[in-house]
Amino acid sequence: KKTLYNRFVRWAERGVWEDIFAALAGAEDVPDKVFIDSTCIKVHRCAGGGKGGLWRMVSASPKAAATQSSTLSAMRKAARSF
């Protein structure tokens, strides 16, 4: 998939990048470097796409279902231990 590329092109066609650069250029305090990432960009809650949330695939085998197939729960346990 070219999701990132497609989003970049859509934003370019809509003038989003020009607006961002104009806002940065018009700032009174101009920093030496500017980084734009997802923490800077606010979108409507519907813009995320998909239902979200955690889901687990159902397996026909109880043994396979009991086996951890993701590191998500292990990471949560590790994060709580700090």
C-alpha positions as CSV (number, residue, x, y, z in Angstrom):
1,K,0.0,0.0,0.0
2,K,1.0,3.6,-0.6
3,T,-1.0,5.1,2.2
4,L,1.6,7.6,3.3
5,Y,2.4,8.6,-0.3
6,N,-1.4,9.0,-1.1
7,R,-1.9,11.1,2.0
8,F,1.0,13.3,1.1
9,V,-0.3,13.8,-2.4
10,R,-3.9,14.6,-1.1
11,W,-2.5,17.2,1.3
12,A,-0.4,18.7,-1.4
13,E,-3.4,19.0,-3.7
14,R,-5.5,20.6,-1.0
15,G,-2.7,23.1,-0.1
16,V,-2.2,21.7,3.4
17,W,1.6,21.8,3.2
18,E,1.5,25.4,2.0
19,D,-0.6,26.4,4.9
20,I,1.7,24.6,7.4
21,F,4.8,26.2,5.9
22,A,3.1,29.7,5.8
23,A,2.2,29.3,9.5
24,L,5.7,28.3,10.4
25,A,7.2,31.1,8.3
26,G,4.9,33.7,10.0
27,A,5.9,32.7,13.5
28,E,7.6,35.4,15.5
29,D,10.1,33.1,17.1
30,V,11.7,31.2,14.2
31,P,13.5,28.1,15.4
32,D,16.6,26.7,13.7
33,K,14.8,23.4,13.1
34,V,11.2,22.4,12.9
35,F,10.0,18.8,13.1
36,I,6.4,17.9,12.1
37,D,5.1,14.6,13.4
38,S,1.8,13.1,14.4
39,T,2.0,14.7,17.9
40,C,1.7,18.1,16.2
41,I,-1.2,17.4,13.9
42,K,-4.7,17.3,15.3
43,V,-7.4,15.5,13.4
44,H,-11.1,14.7,14.0
45,R,-11.6,11.4,15.9
46,C,-13.3,9.9,12.8
47,A,-10.2,10.6,10.7
48,G,-8.3,7.7,12.3
49,G,-10.2,5.1,10.3
50,G,-11.3,1.7,11.4
51,K,-13.1,0.6,14.6
52,G,-10.0,0.5,16.7
53,G,-9.7,-1.3,20.0
54,L,-8.1,-4.7,20.7
55,W,-9.3,-7.8,19.2
56,R,-8.2,-11.4,19.3
57,M,-8.6,-14.0,16.6
58,V,-10.6,-17.1,17.6
59,S,-8.8,-20.3,17.1
60,A,-10.3,-23.8,16.8
61,S,-7.5,-25.3,18.9
62,P,-7.6,-24.5,22.6
63,K,-3.9,-25.0,22.8
64,A,-3.3,-22.5,20.0
65,A,-5.7,-20.0,21.6
66,A,-3.8,-20.2,24.9
67,T,-0.5,-19.5,23.3
68,Q,0.5,-15.8,23.4
69,S,0.7,-14.6,19.8
70,S,1.5,-11.0,20.5
71,T,3.9,-9.1,22.6
72,L,1.2,-6.6,23.6
73,S,0.2,-8.2,26.9
74,A,3.9,-8.9,27.7
75,M,4.8,-5.3,27.1
76,R,2.0,-4.1,29.4
77,K,3.3,-6.3,32.2
78,A,6.8,-5.0,31.6
79,A,5.7,-1.4,31.6
80,R,3.9,-1.8,34.9
81,S,7.0,-3.3,36.5
82,F,9.0,0.0,36.1
